[in-house]
Amino acid sequence: MPGPLFTPLELPCGVVLKNRLAKAAMSDSLGDGAGRPTARQSRLYERWSQGGLG
């Protein structure tokens, strides 16, 4: 049986997370100064998405 970190979690709003590992909002300082994403920022989020969690 998987541990609690890897079991689904339903939030009060009804959204279900497939596990209990999630990325909180943060500032990565990789935008272009006008609030638009850059290629570097896109690569960072791509790497996170390839991790297989969340």
Jmol script that loads the backbone (N, CA, C; Angstrom):
load data "model"
ATOM      1  N   MET A   1       0.847  -1.185   0.000  1.00  0.00           N
ATOM      2  CA  MET A   1       0.000   0.000   0.000  1.00  0.00           C
ATOM      3  C   MET A   1       0.887   1.240   0.000  1.00  0.00           C
ATOM      4  N   PRO A   2       0.598   2.220  -0.865  1.00  0.00           N
ATOM      5  CA  PRO A   2       1.436   3.420  -0.908  1.00  0.00           C
ATOM      6  C   PRO A   2       1.271   4.270   0.352  1.00  0.00           C
ATOM      7  N   GLY A   3       2.317   5.007   0.665  1.00  0.00           N
ATOM      8  CA  GLY A   3       2.252   5.909   1.804  1.00  0.00           C
ATOM      9  C   GLY A   3       1.348   7.096   1.503  1.00  0.00           C
ATOM     10  N   PRO A   4       1.013   7.901   2.519  1.00  0.00           N
ATOM     11  CA  PRO A   4       0.078   9.015   2.334  1.00  0.00           C
ATOM     12  C   PRO A   4       0.550  10.074   1.337  1.00  0.00           C
ATOM     13  N   LEU A   5       1.859  10.228   1.142  1.00  0.00           N
ATOM     14  CA  LEU A   5       2.337  11.223   0.174  1.00  0.00           C
ATOM     15  C   LEU A   5       1.912  10.902  -1.250  1.00  0.00           C
ATOM     16  N   PHE A   6       1.665   9.645  -1.537  1.00  0.00           N
ATOM     17  CA  PHE A   6       1.362   9.229  -2.903  1.00  0.00           C
ATOM     18  C   PHE A   6      -0.094   8.819  -3.090  1.00  0.00           C
ATOM     19  N   THR A   7      -0.967   9.247  -2.178  1.00  0.00           N
ATOM     20  CA  THR A   7      -2.395   8.984  -2.321  1.00  0.00           C
ATOM     21  C   THR A   7      -3.107  10.278  -2.711  1.00  0.00           C
ATOM     22  N   PRO A   8      -4.231  10.192  -3.431  1.00  0.00           N
ATOM     23  CA  PRO A   8      -4.956  11.394  -3.860  1.00  0.00           C
ATOM     24  C   PRO A   8      -5.430  12.234  -2.674  1.00  0.00           C
ATOM     25  N   LEU A   9      -5.574  13.529  -2.930  1.00  0.00           N
ATOM     26  CA  LEU A   9      -6.064  14.465  -1.920  1.00  0.00           C
ATOM     27  C   LEU A   9      -7.090  15.370  -2.579  1.00  0.00           C
ATOM     28  N   GLU A  10      -8.311  15.392  -2.040  1.00  0.00           N
ATOM     29  CA  GLU A  10      -9.344  16.289  -2.565  1.00  0.00           C
ATOM     30  C   GLU A  10      -9.325  17.586  -1.770  1.00  0.00           C
ATOM     31  N   LEU A  11      -9.169  18.709  -2.473  1.00  0.00           N
ATOM     32  CA  LEU A  11      -9.169  20.024  -1.841  1.00  0.00           C
ATOM     33  C   LEU A  11     -10.609  20.465  -1.581  1.00  0.00           C
ATOM     34  N   PRO A  12     -10.820  21.417  -0.658  1.00  0.00           N
ATOM     35  CA  PRO A  12     -12.178  21.882  -0.364  1.00  0.00           C
ATOM     36  C   PRO A  12     -12.935  22.403  -1.596  1.00  0.00           C
ATOM     37  N   CYS A  13     -12.223  22.888  -2.598  1.00  0.00           N
ATOM     38  CA  CYS A  13     -12.869  23.405  -3.809  1.00  0.00           C
ATOM     39  C   CYS A  13     -13.295  22.290  -4.761  1.00  0.00           C
ATOM     40  N   GLY A  14     -12.937  21.041  -4.452  1.00  0.00           N
ATOM     41  CA  GLY A  14     -13.315  19.912  -5.291  1.00  0.00           C
ATOM     42  C   GLY A  14     -12.212  19.409  -6.202  1.00  0.00           C
ATOM     43  N   VAL A  15     -11.126  20.150  -6.339  1.00  0.00           N
ATOM     44  CA  VAL A  15      -9.999  19.712  -7.166  1.00  0.00           C
ATOM     45  C   VAL A  15      -9.320  18.537  -6.475  1.00  0.00           C
ATOM     46  N   VAL A  16      -8.981  17.517  -7.244  1.00  0.00           N
ATOM     47  CA  VAL A  16      -8.310  16.346  -6.685  1.00  0.00           C
ATOM     48  C   VAL A  16      -6.867  16.315  -7.179  1.00  0.00           C
ATOM     49  N   LEU A  17      -5.925  16.311  -6.238  1.00  0.00           N
ATOM     50  CA  LEU A  17      -4.507  16.170  -6.566  1.00  0.00           C
ATOM     51  C   LEU A  17      -4.194  14.684  -6.600  1.00  0.00           C
ATOM     52  N   LYS A  18      -3.438  14.221  -7.611  1.00  0.00           N
ATOM     53  CA  LYS A  18      -3.190  12.776  -7.710  1.00  0.00           C
ATOM     54  C   LYS A  18      -2.271  12.266  -6.605  1.00  0.00           C
ATOM     55  N   ASN A  19      -1.522  13.168  -5.988  1.00  0.00           N
ATOM     56  CA  ASN A  19      -0.730  12.831  -4.812  1.00  0.00           C
ATOM     57  C   ASN A  19      -0.617  14.084  -3.964  1.00  0.00           C
ATOM     58  N   ARG A  20       0.119  14.032  -2.900  1.00  0.00           N
ATOM     59  CA  ARG A  20       0.171  15.171  -1.978  1.00  0.00           C
ATOM     60  C   ARG A  20       1.432  16.011  -2.138  1.00  0.00           C
ATOM     61  N   LEU A  21       2.044  15.910  -3.285  1.00  0.00           N
ATOM     62  CA  LEU A  21       3.217  16.719  -3.597  1.00  0.00           C
ATOM     63  C   LEU A  21       2.792  17.775  -4.605  1.00  0.00           C
ATOM     64  N   ALA A  22       2.894  19.032  -4.225  1.00  0.00           N
ATOM     65  CA  ALA A  22       2.464  20.126  -5.093  1.00  0.00           C
ATOM     66  C   ALA A  22       3.448  21.278  -4.984  1.00  0.00           C
ATOM     67  N   LYS A  23       3.515  22.077  -6.020  1.00  0.00           N
ATOM     68  CA  LYS A  23       4.391  23.246  -6.029  1.00  0.00           C
ATOM     69  C   LYS A  23       3.576  24.474  -5.656  1.00  0.00           C
ATOM     70  N   ALA A  24       3.999  25.155  -4.626  1.00  0.00           N
ATOM     71  CA  ALA A  24       3.338  26.389  -4.214  1.00  0.00           C
ATOM     72  C   ALA A  24       3.766  27.539  -5.124  1.00  0.00           C
ATOM     73  N   ALA A  25       2.983  28.588  -5.126  1.00  0.00           N
ATOM     74  CA  ALA A  25       3.338  29.778  -5.896  1.00  0.00           C
ATOM     75  C   ALA A  25       4.657  30.343  -5.371  1.00  0.00           C
ATOM     76  N   MET A  26       5.456  30.855  -6.280  1.00  0.00           N
ATOM     77  CA  MET A  26       6.742  31.425  -5.888  1.00  0.00           C
ATOM     78  C   MET A  26       7.219  32.398  -6.953  1.00  0.00           C
ATOM     79  N   SER A  27       8.218  33.153  -6.636  1.00  0.00           N
ATOM     80  CA  SER A  27       8.839  34.049  -7.605  1.00  0.00           C
ATOM     81  C   SER A  27      10.142  33.416  -8.056  1.00  0.00           C
ATOM     82  N   ASP A  28      10.301  33.232  -9.367  1.00  0.00           N
ATOM     83  CA  ASP A  28      11.540  32.635  -9.860  1.00  0.00           C
ATOM     84  C   ASP A  28      12.458  33.679 -10.499  1.00  0.00           C
ATOM     85  N   SER A  29      11.989  34.924 -10.606  1.00  0.00           N
ATOM     86  CA  SER A  29      12.777  36.041 -11.161  1.00  0.00           C
ATOM     87  C   SER A  29      13.292  35.764 -12.569  1.00  0.00           C
ATOM     88  N   LEU A  30      12.545  34.983 -13.354  1.00  0.00           N
ATOM     89  CA  LEU A  30      12.980  34.659 -14.710  1.00  0.00           C
ATOM     90  C   LEU A  30      12.135  35.346 -15.776  1.00  0.00           C
ATOM     91  N   GLY A  31      11.159  36.159 -15.372  1.00  0.00           N
ATOM     92  CA  GLY A  31      10.337  36.892 -16.338  1.00  0.00           C
ATOM     93  C   GLY A  31      11.150  37.993 -17.002  1.00  0.00           C
ATOM     94  N   ASP A  32      10.520  38.681 -17.951  1.00  0.00           N
ATOM     95  CA  ASP A  32      11.245  39.706 -18.709  1.00  0.00           C
ATOM     96  C   ASP A  32      11.136  41.104 -18.110  1.00  0.00           C
ATOM     97  N   GLY A  33      10.600  41.247 -16.925  1.00  0.00           N
ATOM     98  CA  GLY A  33      10.466  42.554 -16.295  1.00  0.00           C
ATOM     99  C   GLY A  33       9.103  43.177 -16.544  1.00  0.00           C
ATOM    100  N   ALA A  34       8.427  42.753 -17.608  1.00  0.00           N
ATOM    101  CA  ALA A  34       7.079  43.236 -17.914  1.00  0.00           C
ATOM    102  C   ALA A  34       6.040  42.170 -17.569  1.00  0.00           C
ATOM    103  N   GLY A  35       6.489  41.095 -16.914  1.00  0.00           N
ATOM    104  CA  GLY A  35       5.581  40.044 -16.504  1.00  0.00           C
ATOM    105  C   GLY A  35       5.384  38.936 -17.519  1.00  0.00           C
ATOM    106  N   ARG A  36       6.119  38.982 -18.613  1.00  0.00           N
ATOM    107  CA  ARG A  36       5.990  37.939 -19.640  1.00  0.00           C
ATOM    108  C   ARG A  36       7.030  36.857 -19.398  1.00  0.00           C
ATOM    109  N   PRO A  37       6.664  35.581 -19.670  1.00  0.00           N
ATOM    110  CA  PRO A  37       7.626  34.492 -19.490  1.00  0.00           C
ATOM    111  C   PRO A  37       8.739  34.547 -20.529  1.00  0.00           C
ATOM    112  N   THR A  38       9.877  34.026 -20.164  1.00  0.00           N
ATOM    113  CA  THR A  38      11.020  33.940 -21.073  1.00  0.00           C
ATOM    114  C   THR A  38      11.268  32.472 -21.421  1.00  0.00           C
ATOM    115  N   ALA A  39      12.132  32.226 -22.386  1.00  0.00           N
ATOM    116  CA  ALA A  39      12.487  30.851 -22.758  1.00  0.00           C
ATOM    117  C   ALA A  39      13.104  30.126 -21.562  1.00  0.00           C
ATOM    118  N   ARG A  40      13.900  30.818 -20.786  1.00  0.00           N
ATOM    119  CA  ARG A  40      14.529  30.212 -19.610  1.00  0.00           C
ATOM    120  C   ARG A  40      13.471  29.760 -18.598  1.00  0.00           C
ATOM    121  N   GLN A  41      12.455  30.588 -18.397  1.00  0.00           N
ATOM    122  CA  GLN A  41      11.383  30.233 -17.476  1.00  0.00           C
ATOM    123  C   GLN A  41      10.575  29.049 -18.017  1.00  0.00           C
ATOM    124  N   SER A  42      10.326  29.020 -19.299  1.00  0.00           N
ATOM    125  CA  SER A  42       9.612  27.896 -19.919  1.00  0.00           C
ATOM    126  C   SER A  42      10.379  26.595 -19.728  1.00  0.00           C
ATOM    127  N   ARG A  43      11.697  26.647 -19.880  1.00  0.00           N
ATOM    128  CA  ARG A  43      12.519  25.442 -19.684  1.00  0.00           C
ATOM    129  C   ARG A  43      12.434  24.949 -18.240  1.00  0.00           C
ATOM    130  N   LEU A  44      12.418  25.877 -17.291  1.00  0.00           N
ATOM    131  CA  LEU A  44      12.322  25.508 -15.880  1.00  0.00           C
ATOM    132  C   LEU A  44      11.018  24.759 -15.606  1.00  0.00           C
ATOM    133  N   TYR A  45       9.904  25.302 -16.079  1.00  0.00           N
ATOM    134  CA  TYR A  45       8.608  24.642 -15.858  1.00  0.00           C
ATOM    135  C   TYR A  45       8.525  23.322 -16.616  1.00  0.00           C
ATOM    136  N   GLU A  46       9.151  23.243 -17.761  1.00  0.00           N
ATOM    137  CA  GLU A  46       9.190  21.982 -18.510  1.00  0.00           C
ATOM    138  C   GLU A  46       9.924  20.910 -17.706  1.00  0.00           C
ATOM    139  N   ARG A  47      11.052  21.275 -17.112  1.00  0.00           N
ATOM    140  CA  ARG A  47      11.814  20.312 -16.293  1.00  0.00           C
ATOM    141  C   ARG A  47      10.998  19.844 -15.101  1.00  0.00           C
ATOM    142  N   TRP A  48      10.295  20.771 -14.444  1.00  0.00           N
ATOM    143  CA  TRP A  48       9.459  20.380 -13.312  1.00  0.00           C
ATOM    144  C   TRP A  48       8.376  19.410 -13.762  1.00  0.00           C
ATOM    145  N   SER A  49       7.772  19.663 -14.920  1.00  0.00           N
ATOM    146  CA  SER A  49       6.677  18.805 -15.386  1.00  0.00           C
ATOM    147  C   SER A  49       7.158  17.405 -15.742  1.00  0.00           C
ATOM    148  N   GLN A  50       8.420  17.255 -16.081  1.00  0.00           N
ATOM    149  CA  GLN A  50       8.962  15.953 -16.445  1.00  0.00           C
ATOM    150  C   GLN A  50       9.318  15.107 -15.224  1.00  0.00           C
ATOM    151  N   GLY A  51       9.188  15.686 -14.036  1.00  0.00           N
ATOM    152  CA  GLY A  51       9.527  14.967 -12.813  1.00  0.00           C
ATOM    153  C   GLY A  51       8.576  13.834 -12.462  1.00  0.00           C
ATOM    154  N   GLY A  52       7.364  13.850 -13.019  1.00  0.00           N
ATOM    155  CA  GLY A  52       6.414  12.769 -12.792  1.00  0.00           C
ATOM    156  C   GLY A  52       5.566  12.882 -11.537  1.00  0.00           C
ATOM    157  N   LEU A  53       5.690  13.953 -10.794  1.00  0.00           N
ATOM    158  CA  LEU A  53       4.887  14.132  -9.587  1.00  0.00           C
ATOM    159  C   LEU A  53       3.835  15.200  -9.828  1.00  0.00           C
ATOM    160  N   GLY A  54       2.834  15.228  -8.956  1.00  0.00           N
ATOM    161  CA  GLY A  54       1.813  16.276  -9.018  1.00  0.00           C
ATOM    162  C   GLY A  54       0.721  16.017 -10.002  1.00  0.00           C
TER     163      GLY A  54
END
end "model"
wireframe off; spacefill off
backbone 0.3
color backbone group
